[in-house]
Amino acid sequence: MATRLLQVLLDEELWSRLVDEASRCGVSVEALVREAVVRRLAAARDHRRTALQAVVNAEPMEVPELAVLRDELGRLRGGKRC
């Protein structure tokens, strides 16, 4: 059950498109917006999961010593330490 209210301002074109799509699908505009938010968040989660899995599955590689990496990062950052 929804418990939070979200107020969003839309231009007329987007509102019209939402109304048309909701009507075509036989749902309310509110339900259509909730579905879009859920899908967008799921897609972002899946993208992060896929990226993480690629890192986990990556072949081991040689890396320089920590001091060498720090020097390289310093050069790339223009001497700034962040």
N, C-alpha and C positions, 0 to 999 in steps of 0.2 A: 504494500500500500504506500502510495506517495505521501510524504510528510513535509516536503519543502516546496516553497513557491519560488519560481524563477521568473523574473520579468525581463523580456528581451524586446528591444525595438527593432523592427524590420521595415525595410522599404516596401513600397507597394508591389513591386515586381516579385520580390521573394515571397511576400505574403500570398499573392495570387497563385504562385507556383505551389506553395504549400497547401493551400485550399484545394487546388485542382488535384494534386497528388493524393491528398487525404480522401477526397471524394471518390477518386478512381479506385482507391484501395478499400473503401468502405470503413475508414477509421476517422477519428477526430484528428485535428491538427496537433493537438497536444500529444496524442499517442504516436503520431508520426515523428514529432520532434524527439520524444523520449527514445523511440527506436533508433533514430539517427545518432543520438548521443551514445547509446549503448553500443551500437556498431562501431562508432569511431573509437571509443575507448578500447573495445576488444581488438580492433585492428592495430592500435598503438601497442597494446600489450603483446600481441602476437609478433609484431615487428621486433620489439625488444627481445622477446624470447628467442626468435630466430637468430638475431645478432649475437646473443649470448651463446647460443649453441654453436655457432660458427667459431667463436673464440675458444670454447671448450674443446671443439674437435680439431682445432688447428694443430699442425705438426709443430713439434718443438723446434726452436731456432736458437742460434747463437746470439747472445746479447753482450754488449761491452760491460765492463765494470761500472759500478754505480757512479764513480767520480767522472768517468768519461761521458756517461749519459747526462749528468748534471751540467757539464761543460757544454755539451751539444745543445741542451735545452736553453742554457743561458745565451748562447749565440743566436738561436732561433728567436728568442724573446727580445733580442737587442740588448742584452745585459740586464734586463729586468728580472727580478725574482718574484714569482707568484706562486 
